[in-house]
Amino acid sequence: MCLSEQKNHSDIELSALQLSDDAIDVLKSGNFNRRLLSEFLSHHDFQKMMLDAEIYVDRIADMRINDMNAVLQAVRQMVLMQQRETENDLYLRTLELAQVQEDEYFGHVISDDLILILRDIREAHQNDATTAYSRSPALDVQKSLQEATNYKGSDAEKQAHIFLATFGIDYDAITMEQFVNLIEGLKLSKHLKPSINQRGKTNMTHEKGKIKRK
């Protein structure tokens, strides 16, 4: 029915996946983005992230890290006793910082693994229709207003530019009739500058006519 991307494993047994009942319940619930999960699992760096997570969870590197920290701490204490160096000595501070804090270290490692995977997936879908618009509409309006404010023309025509830019309307795309109707409507505004009066309407209509004849 074309509802799934599954092509090579149409009849796989759950036991072969070696998942717990809780994990299966989560997968069956569907309260997450299945497409994102599929791409996450199939990413070429997923296995590396899982290896790093396994090393941390199963404490595989604990002994080596503790041994290294113990050696560095012993050397530091020896220097303090023999040379009576201060705590702010460069060499002593180096020995102290060289000691690895396991949680902090693996936190950075796994975080880096994760963000690399997610960044690749995001870039692969940056042009999808279902992906959020990458540019804020407010920024587009702001840019249009700035261009309208800097427009080289009469005050009346600049005001028309600003009004249209606020609603995302291209000034040069509207017809002569639409332009005249716009001016009639603007005349009703209490906030409009006095420059748009009957004479302003005539000037703006004339200018708009010249623009359309180009």
C-alpha positions in Angstrom: 0.0 0.0 0.0 3.1 2.2 -0.2 2.7 3.1 3.5 6.1 1.8 4.5 9.6 2.0 3.3 10.2 -1.6 4.4 11.3 -3.7 1.4 13.6 -6.4 2.6 12.2 -7.4 6.0 8.5 -7.8 5.5 8.0 -10.7 7.9 10.7 -10.4 10.6 10.0 -11.9 14.1 10.2 -9.6 17.1 12.5 -12.1 18.9 15.1 -11.5 16.2 15.3 -7.8 17.2 16.1 -8.7 20.8 14.0 -5.8 22.1 12.4 -5.7 25.5 8.6 -5.6 25.9 8.9 -1.9 27.0 10.9 -1.0 23.9 8.3 -2.8 21.7 5.5 -0.9 23.4 7.2 2.4 22.7 7.6 1.5 19.1 4.0 0.3 18.7 2.7 3.5 20.4 3.8 5.7 17.5 4.2 8.7 19.8 7.3 9.9 17.9 8.5 10.6 14.4 9.1 7.1 12.9 10.8 8.5 9.8 13.3 10.3 12.0 14.0 7.2 14.1 14.6 5.1 10.9 17.1 7.7 9.6 18.8 7.9 13.0 19.2 4.1 13.2 20.5 3.8 9.6 23.0 6.7 9.8 26.6 5.6 9.3 27.7 7.0 12.7 24.9 5.4 14.7 27.0 2.3 15.6 29.9 4.5 16.7 27.5 6.4 19.1 26.2 3.2 20.5 29.7 1.9 21.1 30.6 5.1 23.0 27.4 4.7 25.0 28.2 1.1 25.7 31.7 1.9 26.9 30.2 4.5 29.3 27.2 2.5 30.6 29.2 -0.7 31.1 32.1 1.1 32.7 34.5 -0.5 30.2 37.0 2.3 30.4 36.6 3.0 34.1 39.7 1.0 35.2 42.0 2.7 32.7 40.7 6.1 33.5 41.0 5.6 37.2 44.6 4.2 36.8 45.6 7.2 34.8 44.1 9.6 37.2 45.8 7.8 40.2 49.2 8.1 38.5 48.8 11.8 37.7 47.6 12.5 41.3 50.5 10.6 42.7 53.0 12.5 40.7 51.3 15.8 41.7 51.5 14.9 45.4 55.2 13.9 45.0 56.1 17.2 43.5 54.2 19.1 46.2 56.1 17.1 48.9 59.6 17.3 47.4 59.7 20.7 45.9 57.1 22.5 48.1 55.7 24.1 45.0 52.6 26.2 45.3 49.1 25.1 44.1 49.3 27.8 41.3 52.4 26.3 39.8 52.0 25.7 36.0 53.3 22.1 36.1 51.1 21.1 39.1 48.1 22.7 37.5 48.8 20.8 34.3 48.9 17.5 36.2 45.6 18.4 37.9 43.8 19.3 34.6 45.1 16.2 32.9 43.0 14.0 35.1 39.8 12.9 33.3 36.4 13.3 34.8 34.5 10.3 33.3 31.0 11.8 33.2 32.1 15.0 31.7 34.4 13.4 29.1 31.8 10.8 27.9 29.1 13.5 28.0 31.0 15.4 25.4 31.8 12.4 23.3 28.2 11.1 23.1 26.9 14.6 22.6 29.2 15.1 19.7 28.2 11.8 18.2 24.5 12.7 18.5 24.7 16.2 17.1 26.7 15.0 14.0 24.0 12.5 13.2 21.1 14.9 13.7 22.9 17.6 11.7 23.3 15.3 8.7 19.6 14.3 8.9 18.5 17.9 9.2 20.6 19.0 6.2 19.2 16.1 4.1 15.7 17.4 4.7 16.2 21.2 4.6 14.3 21.6 1.4 11.4 19.3 2.3 7.9 20.7 2.4 7.3 19.3 5.9 10.4 21.1 7.2 9.9 24.4 9.0 10.7 27.4 7.0 14.4 28.2 7.6 14.0 31.9 7.3 11.7 33.9 9.6 8.9 35.7 7.7 9.4 38.6 10.1 12.9 39.1 8.7 11.5 39.2 5.2 9.0 41.9 6.2 11.8 43.8 8.0 13.9 43.7 4.8 11.0 44.8 2.6 10.3 47.8 5.0 13.9 48.8 4.9 14.0 48.7 1.1 10.8 50.7 1.0 12.1 53.3 3.4 15.3 53.7 1.3 13.2 54.0 -2.0 14.3 56.9 -4.2 11.1 58.7 -4.9 8.5 61.2 -3.6 7.3 61.0 -0.1 3.8 59.9 -1.3 5.3 57.1 -3.3 7.6 56.0 -0.5 4.5 55.8 1.8 2.8 53.5 -0.7 5.9 51.3 -0.8 6.0 51.0 3.0 2.3 50.2 3.2 2.5 47.5 0.6 5.8 46.1 2.1 4.1 45.6 5.4 1.7 43.1 3.8 4.3 41.5 1.6 3.0 43.0 -1.6 5.4 43.9 -4.5 4.8 47.5 -5.4 5.7 47.1 -9.0 3.4 44.1 -9.4 0.1 45.8 -8.7 -2.0 47.2 -11.6 -2.9 50.9 -12.2 -6.5 50.3 -11.0 -5.3 48.6 -7.8 -2.9 51.4 -7.2 -5.6 54.1 -7.5 -7.9 52.2 -5.2 -5.1 51.8 -2.7 -4.6 55.6 -2.5 -8.3 56.1 -2.0 -8.2 53.7 0.9 -5.0 55.3 2.4 -6.8 58.7 2.4 -9.1 57.4 5.1 -6.3 56.6 7.5 -5.9 58.9 10.6 -2.2 58.2 10.7 -1.4 59.1 7.1 0.9 62.0 6.5 -0.8 65.2 5.0 1.3 64.9 1.9 -1.2 62.3 0.6 -4.1 64.5 -0.4 -5.9 65.1 -3.7 -2.7 66.5 -5.2 -0.6 63.7 -3.8 -3.0 61.2 -5.3 -2.5 62.8 -8.7 1.3 62.8 -8.3 1.4 59.2 -7.2 -1.0 58.0 -9.9 1.2 59.7 -12.5 4.4 58.2 -11.1 2.8 54.7 -11.0 1.7 55.1 -14.6 5.3 55.9 -15.5 6.5 52.8 -13.7 4.1 50.5 -15.5 5.0 51.9 -18.9 8.7 51.0 -18.6 
